[in-house]
Amino acid sequence: MEPTQPPQQPSSPQGAPQQQGWPAPGPYTSPGGPYAAGPYGVPPGMPAPYGQPRRTTNGLAIGSLVSGIVCCLPPLGLILGLIALPQIRKRDQAGKGLAIAGIVLSVVSCLLLVLGLVTGGIGAAVHGFKEGVDEASRTKSPFELRTGQCFGDDGKLKDEYATDVEIVDCAKPHDGEVTGTFKLTGYDKWPGESELDGVAEKRCDTINSAYALDTWGVPVDVSVYYYMPSSQSWRLGDRTVICAFASGEGSFSGSVRSDASTLTADQEHFLKTVNPIETVGFREPEDDPDEDFAANKAWAGEMLAAIGSARAGLGEHYWPGASTAPVAALGKQLDAAAKQWRRLAGAADADAYWEAYDTAWDTLPEDLGAKARTGLGLTDTPPVHDGASSSA
């Protein structure tokens, strides 16, 4: 018998699974299977819901809107909006509404800007803003004041406490000028206003005297003033006293400062030498010798010491130019005055004191060297104070 061949299996349709041999690749390994065809298992040609980039908003449209809102940039907002619209159409971007809003706001702002320029409203607004900023920068707490600053407090110098003051150019009218500061020490608790007032007055008097050596340059109605801590600020650690020259009657113009920072060496030496005579003279006791002889005699001794010290100070210094002769003449006058004040300081009783009193004042130069001051370039007109001594 001829060998017979096994009957052939009918061919299966193309792509059908095979009955013999290796099994067909599964769905997750087939190189042409549906799950390997596209991103995230989506066949080619189908939309990719998660892989497609989002639609962006045009940045110029956003800039147009912001510039249109900001009143000082309306032309920029208009330009950005006009550029943004064609870009949005070409790139299929979002932001058309933003661009249109920016254009509209920019046009309105431009019209308002032009109107403001024509009417002058913008200039007035800018000027008013500048004035407001300047005023705010000048407004300080009294305890922020610094030595040499002049200030105004809107007529509140007589108030118990001031909350703010305005810094003013010293060349312009002002209420006060700061002469210095000091810290209160030696108190474990709030000592009371009366106690602090006494300390502040004494210390500020010394500070003011050193700040304005040319006392004749200080207006008559200007006197010692100070800001001191309140009981409330004391609890917060405030211990600072601000000393000043201030006018209780009105404002004054020009700085009263005359110390080492503004004076020549000759001017400073002259004032430091002669000023103690004036200072002691103002401390004459209120009670006359018949009521308090001891106090008056002690004061006369202080005046004698001040006169003698001034005479020695003038003699040991070289005085240049136009000041030489008048300073020498002042020295001779002080020599004569010293003899009479020695007699007054040595009076045995009130009657003897009265006998020497007028002569002592008469021999003391009333102007304390006005010609010498002229030669030195100092204020040469003495101020007239209420309640001056009998020699004035």
Secondary structure, 3 states (H helix, E strand, C coil): CCCCCCCCCCCCCCCCCCCCCCCCCCCCCCCCCHHHCCHHHCCCCCCCCCCCCCCCECHHHHHHHHHHHCCCCHHHHHHHHHHHHHHHHHHCCECHHHHHHHHHHHHHHHHHHHHHHHHCHHHHHHHHHHHHHHHHHHEECHHHCCCCCEEECCCCCCCCCCCCEEEECCCCCECEEEEEEEECCCCCCCCCHHHHHHHHHHHHHHHHHHHECCHHHCCCCEEEEEECCCHHHHHCCCCEEEEEEEECCCCECCCCCECCCCCCHHHHHHHHHHHHHHHHHCCCCCCCCCCCHHHHHHHHHHHHHHHHHHHHHHHCCCCCHHHHHHHHHHHHHHHHHHHHHHHHHCCCCHHHHHHHHHHHHHHCCCCCCHHHHHHHCCCCCCCCCCCCCCCC
